[in-house]
Amino acid sequence: MLYSQDLSDFKWKNRVVIFTDSDQKFSKAKPAMLAFKSQEKEVEERALLLLLYAQGSFYDDNGALLSLQSERLIKPSFEGVILLGKDGGVKFKEPYPVKAETIFNLIDSMPMRRAEMKY
């Protein structure tokens, strides 16, 4: 699924949701991610790519280590959700808890998403 080397490779293809945690046990990130994964249709409709991040490394939604890099610096102490739009820009960054509906509603209010929904 993820053959990219850099987050910017997803630009114009996917919106990326990064669930950050301070350690690789993902005790805060996994419950948040599971709330998204349980809404598979909504995630797919919005072209969301779900990633875990801890201690400088990215993991897929199953917890497998990825060889993915980012020019963006995520502070090690930040535990929360970051949404990157299809344009690669940070659209949302909030500490836990964050409801999936909050992200879905934000995405649905964006001009690019409104254009997608017309088709």
N, CA and C of each residue as an Amber inpcrd file, in Angstrom:
protein
   357
   0.8130000  -1.1840000   0.0000000   0.0000000   0.0000000   0.0000000
   0.8660000   1.2610000   0.0000000   1.8670000   1.2960000   0.8440000
   2.6940000   2.4900000   0.9430000   4.0720000   2.2260000   0.3560000
   4.2700000   2.6960000  -0.8520000   5.5620000   2.5390000  -1.4930000
   6.2750000   3.8780000  -1.6140000   5.7310000   4.8730000  -0.9720000
   6.2720000   6.2140000  -1.0280000   7.4760000   6.3550000  -0.1060000
   8.2910000   7.3370000  -0.3890000   9.4470000   7.6080000   0.4510000
   9.2750000   8.8840000   1.2670000   8.3490000   9.7430000   0.8340000
   8.1630000  11.0220000   1.4910000   6.6730000  11.3500000   1.5180000
   6.2400000  12.0100000   2.5690000   4.8210000  12.3750000   2.6840000
   4.3690000  13.2210000   1.5010000   5.2540000  14.0140000   0.9500000
   4.8760000  14.8670000  -0.1700000   4.4910000  14.0560000  -1.4130000
   4.8730000  12.7850000  -1.4670000   4.5080000  11.9290000  -2.5920000
   2.9970000  11.6740000  -2.6570000   2.2920000  11.9130000  -1.5680000
   0.8440000  11.7010000  -1.5350000   0.0720000  12.9450000  -1.9610000
   0.8050000  14.0300000  -2.2070000   0.1810000  15.2930000  -2.5870000
  -0.6960000  15.0960000  -3.8130000  -1.9000000  15.6240000  -3.7370000
  -2.9310000  15.5890000  -4.7710000  -3.5560000  14.2090000  -4.9480000
  -3.1280000  13.2200000  -4.1520000  -3.6950000  11.8780000  -4.2330000
  -4.5050000  11.5420000  -2.9910000  -3.9540000  11.8620000  -1.8350000
  -4.5710000  11.5030000  -0.5600000  -4.5510000  12.6630000   0.4110000
  -5.5000000  12.6150000   1.3250000  -5.4210000  13.4130000   2.5420000
  -4.7950000  12.4830000   3.5660000  -3.8850000  12.9860000   4.3530000
  -3.1570000  12.1420000   5.3010000  -3.5370000  12.5360000   6.7210000
  -3.9300000  11.5330000   7.5060000  -4.2170000  11.7510000   8.9210000
  -3.1120000  11.0470000   9.7040000  -2.3880000  11.8330000  10.4930000
  -1.2800000  11.2970000  11.2790000  -1.6940000  11.2990000  12.7430000
  -1.6250000  10.1290000  13.3460000  -1.9330000   9.9550000  14.7660000
  -0.6030000   9.8540000  15.4970000  -0.2680000  10.8760000  16.2580000
   1.0420000  10.9210000  16.9000000   0.9680000  10.4470000  18.3430000
   2.0530000   9.8740000  18.7870000   2.1580000   9.4030000  20.1660000
   3.5950000   9.5810000  20.6170000   3.7920000   9.6540000  21.9100000
   5.1430000   9.8650000  22.4270000   5.9520000   8.5740000  22.4960000
   5.2720000   7.4230000  22.4170000   6.0080000   6.1530000  22.4120000
   5.3730000   5.1890000  21.4210000   6.0940000   4.1350000  21.1190000
   5.6610000   3.1950000  20.0850000   4.6340000   2.1740000  20.5650000
   4.1470000   2.3340000  21.7720000   3.0300000   1.4960000  22.2220000
   1.7140000   2.0420000  21.6780000   1.7200000   3.3150000  21.3030000
   0.5660000   3.9900000  20.7080000  -0.6920000   3.8990000  21.5650000
  -0.5200000   4.0300000  22.8810000  -1.6640000   3.9000000  23.7850000
  -2.7120000   4.9900000  23.5720000  -2.3200000   6.1400000  23.0920000
  -3.2760000   7.2120000  22.8040000  -3.6610000   7.2470000  21.3300000
  -2.7260000   6.9340000  20.4660000  -2.9640000   7.0350000  19.0300000
  -3.8510000   5.9130000  18.4880000  -3.6410000   4.6880000  18.9550000
  -4.3950000   3.5660000  18.4030000  -5.9040000   3.6860000  18.6090000
  -6.3740000   4.0630000  19.8100000  -7.8290000   4.2220000  19.9520000
  -8.4000000   5.2840000  19.0030000  -7.6660000   6.3640000  18.8090000
  -8.1170000   7.4110000  17.8840000  -8.1620000   6.8850000  16.4530000
  -7.1250000   6.1440000  16.0650000  -7.0940000   5.5850000  14.7190000
  -8.2120000   4.5610000  14.5200000  -8.4690000   3.7480000  15.5120000
  -9.5280000   2.7410000  15.3970000 -10.8880000   3.3850000  15.1810000
 -11.1090000   4.5570000  15.7470000 -12.3660000   5.2730000  15.5280000
 -12.5350000   5.6200000  14.0470000 -11.4290000   5.9090000  13.3710000
 -11.4680000   6.1850000  11.9380000 -11.6330000   4.8890000  11.1470000
 -10.8410000   3.8890000  11.4920000 -10.8810000   2.6270000  10.7520000
 -12.2560000   1.9720000  10.8110000 -12.9910000   2.2190000  11.8760000
 -14.3280000   1.6300000  12.0070000 -15.3260000   2.2840000  11.0500000
 -14.9310000   3.3950000  10.4360000 -15.7810000   4.1000000   9.4830000
 -15.1310000   4.0400000   8.0970000 -14.9290000   2.8340000   7.6540000
 -14.1720000   2.5610000   6.4260000 -14.7120000   3.3150000   5.2120000
 -16.0250000   3.3420000   5.0530000 -16.6290000   4.0150000   3.8960000
 -16.2930000   5.5020000   3.8930000 -16.4170000   6.1530000   5.0460000
 -16.1300000   7.5790000   5.1500000 -14.6490000   7.8720000   4.8750000
 -13.7770000   7.0090000   5.3680000 -12.3370000   7.1610000   5.1410000
 -12.0290000   7.0280000   3.6510000 -12.5920000   6.0310000   3.0190000
 -12.3460000   5.7940000   1.5940000 -12.8950000   6.9260000   0.7330000
 -14.1090000   7.3920000   1.0430000 -14.7160000   8.4760000   0.2610000
 -13.8790000   9.7450000   0.2810000 -13.1830000   9.9740000   1.3750000
 -12.3850000  11.1910000   1.5300000 -10.9180000  10.9770000   1.1720000
 -10.5930000   9.8250000   0.6310000  -9.2250000   9.4910000   0.2110000
  -8.2280000   9.7040000   1.3430000  -8.5760000   9.1880000   2.5270000
  -7.7160000   9.3570000   3.6960000  -6.7020000   8.2390000   3.7970000
  -5.4930000   8.6130000   4.1020000  -4.4260000   7.6830000   4.4040000
  -4.1380000   7.8520000   5.8940000  -4.2570000   6.7780000   6.6650000
  -4.0790000   6.8230000   8.1140000  -2.6890000   6.3280000   8.4820000
  -1.9530000   7.1540000   9.2280000  -0.5980000   6.8060000   9.6420000
  -0.4180000   7.0290000  11.1380000   0.4170000   6.1940000  11.7180000
   0.8490000   6.3800000  13.1030000   2.2460000   6.9890000  13.0680000
   2.5650000   7.7950000  14.0910000   3.8820000   8.4140000  14.1560000
   4.3470000   8.4430000  15.6040000   5.5670000   7.9890000  15.8310000
   6.1710000   8.0650000  17.1710000   7.6830000   8.0600000  17.0400000
   8.3250000   8.8670000  17.8230000   9.7810000   8.9000000  17.9440000
  10.4980000   8.9430000  16.5940000   9.9830000   9.7810000  15.6840000
  10.6390000   9.9830000  14.4040000  10.3420000   8.9600000  13.3360000
   9.4470000   8.0070000  13.6080000   9.1380000   6.9580000  12.6310000
   7.6450000   6.9190000  12.3260000   7.3450000   6.5550000  11.0790000
   5.9660000   6.3790000  10.6390000   5.6250000   4.8990000  10.5750000
   4.3600000   4.6020000  10.8490000   3.8410000   3.2310000  10.8210000
   2.5200000   3.2540000  10.0740000   2.2000000   2.1370000   9.3950000
   0.9090000   2.0710000   8.7250000  -0.1940000   1.8280000   9.7510000
  -1.4210000   1.7300000   9.2750000  -2.5540000   1.5970000  10.1920000
  -2.6100000   0.2370000  10.8900000  -1.7010000  -0.6640000  10.5220000
  -1.5990000  -1.9510000  11.2220000  -0.3830000  -1.9980000  12.1490000
   0.3510000  -0.8930000  12.2130000   1.5020000  -0.8140000  13.1040000
   2.8240000  -1.2430000  12.4970000   2.8500000  -1.5030000  11.1700000
   4.0980000  -1.9010000  10.5100000   4.9460000  -0.6700000  10.2170000
   6.2280000  -0.7590000  10.5310000   7.1740000   0.3310000  10.3090000
   7.2900000   0.6370000   8.8220000   7.2780000   1.9240000   8.4840000
   7.3940000   2.3660000   7.1000000   8.7120000   3.0980000   6.9020000
   9.2290000   3.0460000   5.7010000  10.4390000   3.8120000   5.3830000
  10.0140000   5.1420000   4.7750000   9.1670000   5.8190000   5.4920000
   8.5790000   7.0720000   5.0470000   9.2260000   8.2260000   5.7890000
   9.5690000   9.2500000   5.0480000  10.2070000  10.4300000   5.6240000
   9.2940000  11.6280000   5.4450000   9.5570000  12.6430000   6.2270000
   8.8390000  13.8980000   6.0870000   9.7640000  15.0490000   6.4180000
   9.6280000  16.1040000   5.6360000  10.3970000  17.3090000   5.9370000
   9.8030000  18.0160000   7.1510000   8.5670000  17.7110000   7.4410000
   7.8830000  18.3400000   8.5680000   8.4280000  17.7810000   9.8700000
   8.5880000  18.6540000  10.8070000   9.0260000  18.2180000  12.1230000
   7.8170000  18.1300000  13.0360000   7.5900000  16.9580000  13.5660000
   6.5280000  16.7560000  14.5410000   7.2110000  16.7050000  15.8930000
   6.8340000  17.6030000  16.7520000   7.4620000  17.6420000  18.0720000
   7.2250000  16.3280000  18.7960000   8.2620000  15.7480000  19.3900000
   8.1240000  14.4640000  20.0850000   7.0940000  14.4960000  21.2120000
   6.8680000  15.6500000  21.7790000   5.9270000  15.7410000  22.8900000
   4.4750000  15.8700000  22.4310000   4.2430000  16.1110000  21.1370000
   2.8760000  16.2870000  20.6560000   2.1740000  14.9460000  20.5350000
   1.0410000  14.8390000  21.1720000   0.1960000  13.6500000  21.0660000
  -1.1710000  14.1120000  20.5950000  -1.4720000  13.8100000  19.3470000
  -2.7340000  14.2460000  18.7830000  -2.8550000  13.8570000  17.3300000
  -3.7390000  14.5710000  16.6380000  -4.0640000  14.2650000  15.2530000
  -3.6520000  15.4390000  14.3690000  -3.0240000  15.1030000  13.2440000
  -2.6390000  16.0970000  12.2460000  -3.2670000  15.6770000  10.9250000
  -3.9770000  16.6010000  10.2910000  -4.5710000  16.3530000   8.9810000
  -3.8110000  17.1550000   7.9420000  -3.3110000  16.4570000   6.9290000
  -2.6850000  17.1010000   5.7760000  -3.6580000  17.0250000   4.6170000
  -3.9290000  18.1540000   3.9950000  -4.8270000  18.1770000   2.8480000
  -4.1590000  17.6110000   1.6130000  -4.9410000  17.4570000   0.5630000
  -4.3780000  16.9630000  -0.6920000  -3.3120000  17.8970000  -1.2400000
  -3.3650000  19.1640000  -0.8370000  -2.3480000  20.1090000  -1.2800000
  -1.0750000  20.0160000  -0.4450000  -1.0770000  19.1320000   0.5630000
   0.0880000  18.9270000   1.4110000   0.1500000  19.8380000   2.6220000
  -0.7770000  20.7830000   2.7220000  -0.7790000  21.7120000   3.8390000
  -1.4370000  21.1370000   5.0880000  -1.0090000  21.6240000   6.2480000
  -1.6100000  21.2100000   7.5170000  -2.9620000  21.9020000   7.6300000
  -4.0230000  21.1110000   7.7160000  -5.3810000  21.6370000   7.7890000
  -5.9390000  21.5860000   9.2050000  -5.3480000  20.7340000  10.0310000
  -5.8690000  20.5220000  11.3840000  -4.7560000  19.9120000  12.2150000
  -4.6230000  20.4070000  13.4370000  -3.6510000  19.8320000  14.3580000
  -4.1670000  20.0860000  15.7630000  -4.5980000  19.0250000  16.4280000
  -5.1690000  19.1410000  17.7660000  -4.7310000  17.9520000  18.6160000
  -4.5560000  18.1810000  19.9110000  -4.2550000  17.0580000  20.8060000
  -5.4830000  16.1740000  20.9960000  -5.2500000  14.9520000  21.4490000
  -6.3420000  14.0220000  21.7540000  -7.1780000  14.5630000  22.8930000
  -8.4630000  14.2500000  22.9420000  -9.2330000  13.4310000  22.0070000
  -9.7320000  14.2500000  20.8170000  -9.8200000  13.5740000  19.6710000
 -10.3710000  14.1650000  18.4560000 -11.3420000  13.1520000  17.8720000
 -12.5570000  13.5890000  17.6060000 -13.5670000  12.6980000  17.0260000
 -13.3850000  12.6210000  15.5150000 -13.6120000  11.4450000  14.9690000
 -13.5190000  11.2540000  13.5220000 -14.4700000  12.2030000  12.7990000
 -15.6530000  12.4030000  13.3520000 -16.6470000  13.2810000  12.7170000
 -16.1290000  14.7080000  12.5870000 -15.3130000  15.1430000  13.5330000
 -14.7290000  16.4870000  13.4600000 -13.8740000  16.6210000  12.2100000
 -13.0510000  15.6060000  11.9520000 -12.1910000  15.6140000  10.7650000
 -13.0260000  15.4850000   9.4970000 -14.0010000  14.5760000   9.5000000
 -14.8540000  14.3860000   8.3230000 -15.5780000  15.6830000   7.9720000
 -16.1390000  16.3470000   8.9700000 -16.8640000  17.5960000   8.7360000
 -15.9340000  18.6880000   8.2140000 -14.7350000  18.7600000   8.7600000
 -13.7640000  19.7390000   8.2840000 -13.4210000  19.4900000   6.8190000
 -13.1340000  18.2420000   6.4950000 -12.8050000  17.8900000   5.1100000
 -13.9670000  18.2310000   4.1850000 -15.1810000  17.8750000   4.6000000
 -16.3580000  18.1100000   3.7620000 -16.6280000  19.5900000   3.5340000
 -16.0900000  20.4540000   4.3790000 -16.2810000  21.8940000   4.2070000
 -15.2330000  22.5090000   3.2730000 -14.2340000  21.7480000   2.8930000
 -13.1500000  22.2600000   2.0550000 -13.5900000  22.3190000   0.5880000
 -13.1630000  23.3550000  -0.1420000 -13.5700000  23.5030000  -1.5470000
 -13.2450000  22.2870000  -2.4210000 -12.0730000  21.6980000  -2.2370000
 -11.7100000  20.5480000  -3.0640000 -12.6440000  19.3690000  -2.8080000
 -12.9890000  19.1520000  -1.5540000 -13.8890000  18.0470000  -1.2050000
 -15.2890000  18.3250000  -1.7400000 -15.7500000  19.5590000  -1.6390000
 -17.0910000  19.8990000  -2.1660000 -17.1420000  19.6270000  -3.6590000
 -16.0570000  19.9340000  -4.3630000 -15.9990000  19.6480000  -5.7940000
 -16.0270000  18.1420000  -6.0470000 -15.3350000  17.3780000  -5.2190000
 -15.3270000  15.9060000  -5.3490000 -16.7230000  15.3400000  -5.1370000
 -17.4600000  15.8990000  -4.1990000 -18.7940000  15.3710000  -3.8650000
 -19.8020000  15.6180000  -4.9770000 -19.5290000  16.5810000  -5.8530000
 -20.4440000  16.8730000  -6.9700000 -20.4210000  15.7750000  -8.0140000
 -19.3230000  15.0220000  -8.0560000 -19.1670000  13.9860000  -9.0990000
 -19.5710000  12.6540000  -8.6280000
